[in-house]
């Protein structure tokens, strides 16, 4: 485990992994600043895939208003923390 990985919370590590898998990124390239402007594959179809993966991984339901906020790794984590994950 690298220092960077060790410093991440379990929530952050899981979100980083999901984002990497959905958007086809090596996990080393996923940061809190990774967002829809910096990832070429962050399109509407993959946003739906991301939403479904997050709901399955964390056992939560994300409503359409919250889904529009999933524009970066940082915002995804914020939405999940609001849900007490």
Secondary structure, DSSP 8 states (H G I E B T S, - for coil): --HHHHHS-HHHHHHHHHHHHHHT--GGG--TT-BTTT-TT-SHHHHHHHHHHHHHHHT----HHHHTT-SBHHHHHHHHHHTT-
